Amino acid sequence: MIQFNQISMRFGGMVAINNCSFDIPGGQITGLIGPNGAGKTTAFNIIAGHLIPSAGQVLFDDKDITRMPSHKRQALGMSRTFQLAHEFGRMSVLENLMVAASNPAGESILNAIFRPKRGQEAEHQAYNDAMETLRFLEISNLQDEFAANLSGGQKKLLELGRALMQKPRIILLDEIGAGVNRTLLGKIADKIDQLNKTSGYTFCLIEHDLDYVSRLCDSVVVLAQGELLMKGTVDEVRNDQRVIEAYFGGGKYEDYA
């Protein structure tokens, strides 16, 4: 689904990504791992359209999106979450979901003036989608709570819900488990796995919790110093000496999983 082809990204004299290539297959969950400073978040920002690479090409279903702005990528079916939640704190959980809805008819000024019924229908659909998302994520009891009052794990569930409201084909998850307690972490993993297996959502996730990666991912891309170190299954990553040296400091995978 996504091809990251010979990408380089320079910030002045610093090279964050150096001639790096990998792909994200459709219908799978792909993990993106590597030590701090490996270039993972930079790669995500390039895929999502927040950065334009210095060289190389990003393809989405063979369409060149390298210079396409992020909102147009969203219209193609790409969504992402952030390591730090970006909720609207003084809006309710339900309102946060409705604001995130992919709902162009309801956002049109012309519809609001000349076709108000169409806008009302779109808002009603957004409400129904939001309620369904709340039920799926099992946070219906929080629908009227200010988003600022949620725990870290609940905010991560809301982030996932906001991504789902955009009806994407692929969701980029940036450390969805960071700062989340083990109970909610397991719940989020269950929801991601369910979305992938029953609804065919494609995911790519940056994650430092290697047990989480093992639990969820079909394949793993390993970056080191802005370059592709390897791509393979979790078992292949566990046993690759280059990964052990670069990512695990010479220890065993099991010491960190």
C-alpha positions, -999 to +999 in steps of 0.1 A: +000+000+000+028+024+009+062+025-008+090+045+008+115+047-020+151+058-016+141+086+008+166+110+023+158+138+047+183+165+057+179+192+082+207+216+074+239+195+079+221+167+097+210+136+078+179+121+095+170+096+068+196+084+043+185+066+011+160+045+029+135+022+013+107-001+027+071-009+020+039-012+041+017-040+027-020-036+026-041-055+051-013-061+075+001-046+107+037-035+102+060-024+130+086+003+127+113+000+153+148+011+160+169+029+187+164+065+196+174+088+167+169+060+141+146+082+120+113+065+128+092+096+135+108+115+106+098+086+083+062+088+097+061+125+091+072+120+056+046+093+049+019+114+065+028+146+046+041+167+075+076+167+059+087+168+022+118+146+018+151+160+004+152+131-021+132+100-029+095+092-035+065+081-014+038+061-032+003+053-020-013+025-041+013+034-068+002+071-067+030+096-061+021+115-029+056+128-021+046+165-023+010+160-015-002+179+016-014+159+046-051+168+042-052+154+007-035+122+019-062+119+045-088+122+017-071+092+000-076+072+032-045+078+054-048+087+090-024+089+120-021+093+157+006+111+176+028+101+205+014+130+225-024+131+222-039+160+203-073+161+218-095+193+222-094+194+259-124+216+265-146+196+243-163+164+253-151+130+241-182+128+218-175+162+203-138+153+197-150+123+176-176+143+157-150+171+149-127+144+134-154+129+111-147+128+074-177+149+066-173+174+038-210+179+032-215+191+068-185+214+066-195+233+035-206+269+039-227+267+008-245+237+022-251+255+054-267+285+036-284+269+006-288+232+015-291+231+053-308+197+053-277+181+037-255+196+064-280+183+091-279+148+076-241+149+076-240+159+112-265+132+121-243+106+104-212+119+122-231+116+155-241+080+147-205+071+136-192+087+168-216+067+190-206+035+172-169+043+177-175+049+214-192+015+217-165-002+198-137+013+220-158+006+251-157+042+263-194+052+259-194+061+296-169+089+288-189+105+260-197+136+280-164+139+298-140+168+288-112+152+269-087+171+291-099+150+321-091+116+305-062+094+317-032+089+293-046+056+282-081+069+276-066+097+255-048+071+234-081+054+228-097+087+218-068+093+194-075+059+178-112+068+177-105+101+160-085+083+134-113+058+128-138+086+123-119+096+092-128+062+077-092+055+067-076+026+048-043+029+067-036+042+102-002+053+113+002+048+151+030+067+167+038+050+200+001+043+208+012+025+240+035+052+254+025+061+290-004+036+290-010+011+319-009-026+310-046-031+312-055-003+287-025-013+266-039-048+262-073-033+253-059-011+227-040-040+212-072-061+211-090-032+192-061-028+167-060-066+161-098-067+157-098-038+132-072-055+112-086-090+112-123-083+109-124-050+090-092-052+069-076-020+083-039-016+075-017-004+103+019+008+107+031+014+142+061+029+159+065+012+192+093+007+218+074-020+237+087-051+219+062-074+234+035-052+219+053-055+185+055-093+189+018-095+197+005-074+169+028-072+139+030-094+108+063-079+098+088-055+113+110-027+097+141-019+116+158+015+112+192+025+125+209+058+120+184+068+094+189+037+072+170+005+068+188-022+088+164-050+079+128-061+074+113-094+084+091-113+108+094-108+145+113-141+147+137-130+121+143-097+139+149-115+171+177-136+156+194-110+134+228-102+148+227-067+132+195-059+151+209-073+184+240-051+180+222-019+168+190-021+187+196-042+217+231-033+225+244-068+221+219-084+245+191-108+237+157-099+223+140-117+251+157-094+276+136-066+262+104-083+251 
